[in-house]
Amino acid sequence: RPLRTPRPPPPPPESPPGVPGKHAMADSNKRSRAEADTPGKVVLAYSGGLDTSIILKWLCEKGFEVICYCANVGQQDEDFEAVRTKAMNCGASKVYIEDLREEFVKGYVFPAIKANATYEGRYLLGTSIARPCIAKKQVEIAKAEGAMYVSHGATGKGNDQVRFEMCAQALDARVRTIAPWRDAEFLEAFKGRQDLLRYAEQHSIPVSSTPKAPYSVDENLYHTSYESGMLEDPMTGPLKEMFKMTVDPRDAPDMVTAMTIEFTAGEPTKIVNKTTGEEYTDALESFLYLNRVAGANGVGRIDIVENRFVGIKSRGVYETPAGSVLRLAHMDLEGMCLDREVLRIKEGLCNEFARLCYNGFWFAPEMELIRHSIDFTQRHVTGSVELELYKGNVTITGRDSPHKLYNADLASMDIEGGGEAFDYDPSDAQGFIRINAVRLRAYSALRGAPTFAQEEEG
């Protein structure tokens, strides 16, 4: 689509009253909202919390028609009808409550499992994979409503602002983003929580009577994350009562929970609790069930310092019970089914998958390439893994696959050669070692280290 030549912005006195300043617009051309004749429609990603409720009212005061959108990605104990009522009372013209749980599991969680995805080796990307799922539906609603603007409550220091906006631009380059926490006027009005509370009181916006936790929480069915507040001190440990999805491993049952997880083409297709006999095959139900069982055994907690895309180090505490179990089981099955060199190449792809996902490039062409490549490696990753959960630990006890590349006779130290199916002569290893050591011997000689012949002469 050819780019439109932008109209020059009108002089300040002629700008429509009550329109946000240019810093609120995070579109690629950084064009001010003041270029438009009327504010128009905006789809706000709305949680029902203090920040997004303030943003909703603020946008209404600026003349926008605000359509609120709340995504159900598995938040615990969320009253979505209460969220809807609050949004309407705060001035929203319409409210969308979208149940994205199944789409989230099948379209985002399972691809992350197939990729064994961890950012910087530890973070399982729980928030990172949820953002493109949420952003995709937000853009779809904007298109359906004829809205040219979307908005969010992400701060100017975090990764989420990048994720939401990169996804929106990739899905529809015409959509522009209003980011109040980067808008000069908004920042001038709201310098802290007390300013938000004062504004809420002035505009009769309900505020929870529950005391604010000394940390922030983001949750979905894949994980719950905790950061900021008291957790900004990396030497301050998390509160025991903080966790939502997992029990303290020290308080977990004193007995093992034995399970079997079946995979088809890299995706989990069946969860069996061998201890209780329960079985699940539906993707969403299986995942939620595994969350409960793994969480009850204290599985999936980590406490890390990570590197945000914007260049800031951040301390985060995460719990990812089902995701931790599935990743370990999947990696184990890959060890049975994937060729050594395919596995080596895939590990590089998985690292790139995690980096792109964390940085907000889920809908980028390079991510499409990587996902297709990973899917190709998963064609024969089919089979079952047996494991045990016990006080925060996941122990693999067995695995099998109709496509396994493992051969017990070939690997056995008790069978000469490779058994009936393979011609393997252990004496061949002597030449294999000598050939592979040629460069090492050459390197040693050129660096001045004594060779074996020189040592003999000495």
N, C-alpha and C positions, 0 to 999 in steps of 0.2 A: 504494500500500500504506500503510495508516495506521501512523503511528509508534507504537512501543511505549513505554509509560511506563517510563523506566529505573528499575531497582531502586536504592535508595540503597546506596552501598558499605558493606561491613561494617567494623567497627572494625579497626585494624591487627592486634591480637593474634589475631583470628579469621581473618585472611587465610591462604589455603593457603600452605604453605611453598614457597619457591623460585619464586614467580610473579613475572615482571617488574613493575616499578613502572609507574605510570600514564603516565610520559613515553614508554614504549615504544609506546603505542597512539596511532596517528595517525588514528583515525577521526573523523568529523565532530563527534561528541559528546564526544570526548576522554575516553571512558570507560575506566577502568582494567581491566586483565585480571583484577584481583582480584575483579571482580564475578562471574566465572564460578566454578562449583563445581570444575571441573577445567580444566587448560590446553587440552586438545584438540589438534586438528591445525593445522599451519601449513605453507603451501607457500612454501619459501624459494627465491628466485632465486639460484642457486648457480653460481659461475664455476670453483670449484676452487682459487681463489687463497687467500692467507693470511686476508684479512678475512672472506670468507664461510665459510671453514672454521672459523674461531674462532666466528663467529655460530652456525653449525650446532651445534657442541658446546655452546655457551652455552645455546641454546634447549633442547637435550636435557636439560641439567642443571636447567633450570627446569621440567621435566616435560612439555614439548610432545612430541608425535609429529611429527617433522619429515620432510616430503616434499620432496625436492630437485628442482629443475627447472632444467635448463640449456638455453638456446636457441642453436641453431646459426643464426646470421645471417651466416655467412661469415667467421668469425674464421680467420686464417691459422694453419696448422700446429697446430691444436688437437686433442689426443688425447681424444676424448669418452669413450672407454671407460676411460681413466685417471681422468677426472673422475668417472665413475660409481663406480669402485672406491674412490676416495678418499672420496666422500660416504658410501658404505655403511660404510666403516671408521670414519668419524667419527661414526656413529650414525644416519644417515638410515634411515627405515623403507622408503623406496621412492625411486627416482630416475627422473625423466623426462628423456630427451634428445630434444628436438624439433627436427627440421630445418625451419626456417621460411624458408629462403632464397628459394624461389619465391614464397611468400606475401609476403615482404618486398619483393621486386622489383616484383611486380604490384600489390600493395595499398598500398604506401607510397612506394617509389622513383619509380615512374612517375607517380603523382599529384603528387609534388614537381617532377618534370621538366615536367609539363604546366603547373604553376604558375610555372615559372622561379624557384623559391623560393630566396631568399637572405635570411638574417637580417642586418639592418643593412648590406645591400648586398654582403656578401662571404661570409658563412658559409653553406655549402650544406646545413646541417641534418642532417649524417650521423648524429650521435648522437640528435638530437631525433626523427627519424622512426623510429629503431629501437625506442625505448622503448615507444611504444604497441603495436607489433607484439609485443614481448616480454610486456608487461603483459596483453594480450588473452589470450594462451595461458595465462598464469599464473592468471588468473581462471577460465578454462575448466577447468583442472586442479583448482582449488579446488572448483568446483561438482561435478565428477565424483567427487572424493574426500570430499565433505561437510565440507570445511575452512572454517571461518569466518574464518581468518586467513591473510594473506600477509605475507611479509617480504622485505627487500632489504638490501643493504650500502651504499646511497648515504649520503654524508656529510650533515651538517646545514648545510653551506654551499653546496652545489651545486644545479643545476637538476634532477638526476635524481630526487631525493626527491619533488619536486613532480610531475614527469611520471608516475612510477610510481603515485603515490597518487591523483592526479587521474583518471588513466585507470581505475584500479581502482574508484573511487567512481562514475564514469560508467557502468561496465559492470555493476556489482552493488553497490548502496548498502549491502547487508548485510555485505559483506566489510570487515574491519578490518585495518589494517596495523601490524605491529610494526617499528619503525625503531630498531634498537639504537644507531646513532650519534647518536640524540637522547635515549636513555634515561639517566637520571642514574646508575643503578647500573652500567650498562655503561661509561659514560664515566669513572666513578670507578675502575673496574678496569683500563681500558685507556687510558692517557694518551698512549701513543706506540707506535711499532713494537716497541720492546724489550719492552713489556708483552705484546704479541701473541705475540712469539717465545717469551717465557718460558712463557706459557700453552700454546702449541703443544707445547713440550718436555714440560711436565708431563702433557699428555694424549696424547702420542705422535702428534701430528698432523704428517704429513710436510711439510717446508718445502723449497722448491726450493733446490738448492745453487748455482744461478746467481746471481751478485751482483745485487742489486736495481738496476735502472736509476735514474739520477738524475732521473726524470720518470715520470709515469703514462701509461698507454696504454689507449685504448678503440678497439676495431676491429670492423668489420663489412664486408660486401662493398661497401658504398657509400663508406666512407671509413675512415681511421685518424686518430685525434686524439691529441695529446700535450700535456700540461699539468703543472702543479705542479713541485715540486722545483726544479731549476736554471732551469726556464722561468718561474718566478715573477718572476725579474728580467727586465723587458722589454728590457733592453739585452744580454742573453745570447742569442746566436744558437743555433739548434738544431745538434746534432751531425750530421755528415754520415752517420754510420752508423746514425742513429736511424730513418730512413725505411724503411718496409716495402713500400709499394705503388709507389713511384716512384723512378727513378734521378735523380741530380743532373742537371739540364738540361745542364750543361757536359760531362757524360759520356755524354749521349744520342748516338745515331747521327748521323753527318754527312750523312745522306741523308733526304729527305722520305718520310713514309708517307702515301700518298694513300688516302682512304676515301670511301665513300658511305653515308649513313645514311638509311633510308626510314622515314617516319612514317605512321601511319594514325590519324586522329582524335586527333592529338596524342601518341600513344604510339609509341616506336621499335619497328619490326616487322622490320627487316632491317639487318644490318651487313655491309658489303662492304669488304674490304681490296683496293683496286685494285692495290696493289703486289705482293701475293702471290696474289691470286685467291681467298682464303678468304671464305666466306659463312656467316652464322649467322642463323637466324630464331627459334629458341627464346628466350623472354624471358630466362631465367636464363643459358643458355649465351652468348647475345649479350652480355649485360652483363658477364659474367666475362671474355669474350674482349676486349671493348673496354677493360676494366680493364688487362689485360696489355699491350695495344698502346699505349694512352695512357700507362701507367706507364713503359713502356720508352722513351718519348719525353720523359719528365720533365714530363708535363702534370698540373696539378691541385694544386700546392702553394700554401698561403697561410700567413701568420704575422700574427695580428691580436690586438687587445685588444677584447673584446666586453663587453656589459652583461648580466649574469645577471638572471634574473627576480627573484631574492631581493635584488637591489640591490647586488651586489658586481661590480666590474669583474674580468675574468678574461683572462689571456693564453693563447691557444691556437694550436697549430701543427697544420694539417690537410693531408691529401692526399686528393683526391677525383678520381681520373683520369677514369673513365668518366662520372661525373656532370658534370664540367666540360665535357667534349666534348658530351654530349647536351644540356645546357642551352643552350650557344651555338648548336648546330645547330637546336634547337627554336625559339629566339627568332628566328633568321634566317628560318625557314620561316613563322612567324607574320607577319613583316613582309610576306610575299607574300600571305597568305591572309586576314588579318583587316582589317576596316574600321577606319579611323583612330579613330573614337569608341569602338568596341568594344574596341580595343587599349588606349585610354586608361583606360577603366573597369576592364578586366581588370588593368592594372598595380596599381590600388588594391586589388583583390581579392587579388592575389598577395602584396602586402605584408602584408595582414591574415592570409593563409594562413600566411606565414612566422612572424609574431608569435605566432599561436595555437599553431602547431606547436612553436615554441621554448619556449613557456611551459607546455606540457602539456595543451592543450585540444583534442587530436586528436578526441576523441569528444564534443565539445560541440555543441549544436544550431547555433550560429553557424558552426562549421567545416563542418557538414553542408550548410548553406546555401551557403557559399562554394565548396565542392567541386562541388556540383551546378551552380552558376553557371559555374565554370571549365570543367566538362565541356561545358556548352552552347556555350561559345565555341570549343571544339575540334572541333566537328562537321566542319568543312571544312579543318582543319589536316592535310592529307594531301599527301604529296609526298616529294621526295628533296632532300638537301643534300650537296654535295660539299665536302670539306675536306682540309686537309693538316696533319699533325702534325710539328713540328720543334723540338727542343730547348726544350720547355716551352711552345711556342706552338701555338695552334689558329687556322688561317687558313681562312676560308670562301672557296671559289673558285667556287661555283655553286649554284643552287637552282632547282627547278621543281615545279609543282603543277597538277593538273587543275582545282583550284579557285582559282587565283591571281587576284587583283584587279589585278595589275600589267599594264599595257598599254604595250608598247614604243613604239607610234605616238603614244599620248597623251603619254608622257613625253619623247619625242625633241625635241631642239632643232633637228633638221634637217628635220622635217616640219611644215609649216604647219598650224595647227589641231590636231585630234585624230585625223587620219586618216579612213578611210572609216567607222569604227564610231562616232565621237564628234563631236558638233558643239561644238567648243571654239574660241572667238574670243579670242585674247590681249588684244585691246583691252578686253574685259570686265573685265580685271584692274584697270583704272583706277578704275572705280566700286567694285569690291570693296575696293580699298585705301582709298578715300575713306570708305566707310561704316564700315570697321573702325577708321579713325583718328579718327572723330568723338569718341569718349570721350577719346582721348589729347589731342586739341586742346582739348577742354573742360577737361580736368584742367590742362593747361598754362596756359590763360588764367586759370582760377580761382586758380592758385598764383602768378600775377603774372608769369609768363614772357612775354616779348613774342611776339605773334602775327606771322604772315607779313605781314599788312596793316600792323601797326604798324612793322615793320622797313622796309617800303616807304616809309611816310610819313617815317620818320626819314632 
